[in-house]
């Protein structure tokens, strides 16, 4: 698996997952349960992973829909 994006904004993760699933690309959200450790204040990013073979296509889909790939925060 390869990291596709990293963000602290859960809406970006949900949007990206919906786009990818609509195109038949499986994805996996990592670091979801880290919020228990951080106290649910949203400062640690979540990562969206895809299969290495699907990465280039997934990246194109997200770019076409103006999804930011870098670390974004809910505070910016």
C-alpha positions in Angstrom: 0.0 0.0 0.0 1.1 3.6 -0.6 0.0 6.8 1.1 -2.2 8.9 -1.1 -2.9 11.8 1.2 -2.5 13.0 4.7 -4.8 15.5 6.5 -6.4 16.4 9.8 -9.6 17.4 8.1 -12.1 14.4 8.2 -14.2 15.9 5.4 -11.3 15.7 2.9 -10.8 12.0 3.8 -14.5 11.3 3.3 -14.7 13.2 0.0 -11.5 11.4 -1.3 -12.9 8.0 -0.2 -16.2 8.6 -2.0 -14.4 9.7 -5.2 -12.1 6.6 -5.1 -14.9 4.2 -4.3 -16.9 5.6 -7.1 -14.1 4.8 -9.5 -13.7 1.3 -8.1 -10.4 2.0 -6.2 -10.1 0.4 -2.8 -8.7 2.6 -0.1 -7.9 2.3 3.6 -7.9 5.1 6.2 -5.1 4.8 8.7 -4.6 6.5 12.1 -8.4 6.8 12.7 -8.1 5.6 16.3 -5.2 7.9 17.2 -7.8 10.5 18.2 -8.3 8.5 21.4 -4.7 9.1 22.3 -4.7 12.7 21.3 -7.9 13.6 23.1 -10.0 14.2 20.0 -8.6 17.7 19.3 -7.7 16.9 15.7 -4.0 17.8 15.6 -2.6 14.4 14.3 -3.2 13.7 10.6 -5.0 10.7 9.2 -3.6 9.0 6.1 -5.5 7.5 3.1 -3.8 4.5 1.6 -4.3 2.8 -1.8 -2.7 -0.2 -3.5 0.6 0.7 -5.2 -0.9 -0.3 -8.5 -3.8 2.1 -8.1 -1.8 5.0 -6.8 -1.2 6.9 -10.0 -4.9 6.6 -11.1 -6.1 7.6 -7.6 -3.8 10.6 -7.6 -5.2 11.7 -11.0 -8.8 11.4 -9.7 -8.1 13.5 -6.7 -6.2 16.1 -8.6 -9.1 16.4 -11.1 -11.4 17.1 -8.2 -9.0 19.7 -6.5 -8.3 17.5 -3.5 -5.2 18.7 -1.6 -2.6 16.0 -1.1 -0.4 17.6 1.6 -1.0 18.1 5.3 -4.0 20.2 5.7 -5.6 21.2 9.0 -9.2 21.9 10.0 -7.9 25.2 11.4 -6.5 26.7 8.2 
